[in-house]
Amino acid sequence: MRAQPLKRNNFEVCVTFESPAKMPTISVKGSLLFQLLGRSYSEEEFNDLCFDFGLELDEVTTEKEIISKEQGADKSLGASEEPIYKIEIPANR
């Protein structure tokens, strides 16, 4: 299933529901995420931060990688290479 963008207060977050067995995943651009958190994190530090709050970092990817996987490398030319953090949200959160 495709991601569905949600806009709230000028911020855009994509929520993906892949299957009933998988947890919902939100995708957030790294620059926006760290701006809102007030500092930058390494991938390992951010994974630990998520764990502290009962969340799980699914993966760090880019728009270019996502398009390459879904549509092929030729379609990803010019796509953003900014990191996108995909965070799994358990149903009870």
Beta strands, then each sheet from edge to edge (+ up, - down):
strand 1: 4-8
strand 2: 11-16
strand 3: 25-29
strand 4: 56-62
strand 5: 83-88
sheet 1: 1+ 2- 3+ 5- 4+
end
